[in-house]
Amino acid sequence: KTGEAKDNTPEKQKFSDIKTSIENTLGINSEFLASCQEELTSFVGPFASVLLKNTLNQFPQLTPNELVERLAVAIPHPERSREFRNRAQILLSQTGSPQETTLFQDVVTSFPAANDPEFLQYCRKELVSFVGPFATVLIEDTIANNPNITPEQLVEVLVAKIPHQQRAQEFRNRIQIKYKS
């Protein structure tokens, strides 16, 4: 069991190295790559990291849009593939160039979700009823990969992790009711 924890760190480091390498050579935003992998995980499970790494290694000159297409093709169900494309396009628009990202964050004008433990606790409590104990990992990973993510953006990322669209909407509604009051 202790080997599992040790294996997790080098894997994250490898992905970090891939992100840095890709960002330096192709200009693909590392935040987008991390978010894309998170999204992909909700569609293909833990295989997402392998799929992303292999796709990037096999096609090193891909643009972000081409990467999304390659990854979407690997999702076996057409409807799920289309859903991944849509979510990835939203991520891409949110994480475009550094200037665009800053502009987007200014428009949202909200503090990072990590600065609001009460909000995070409420999110965790609600998310558990949709994805079980995995909720804590989802929230912690999302915050770790996107430390400046706003509460609104966090909710959208978490909504994307809930496999059934109706349940995802229910989660969004619960959070918005509490968050707006």
Secondary structure by P-SEA (a helix, b strand, c coil): caaaaaaaaaaaaaaaaaaaaaaaaccccaaaaaaaaaaaaaacccaaaaaaaaaaaacccccaaaaaaaaaaacccaaaaaaaaaaaaaaaaacccaaaaaaaaaaaccccccccaaaaaaaaaaaaaccccaaaaaaaaaaaacccccaaaaaaaaaaacccaaaaaaaaaaaaaaaac
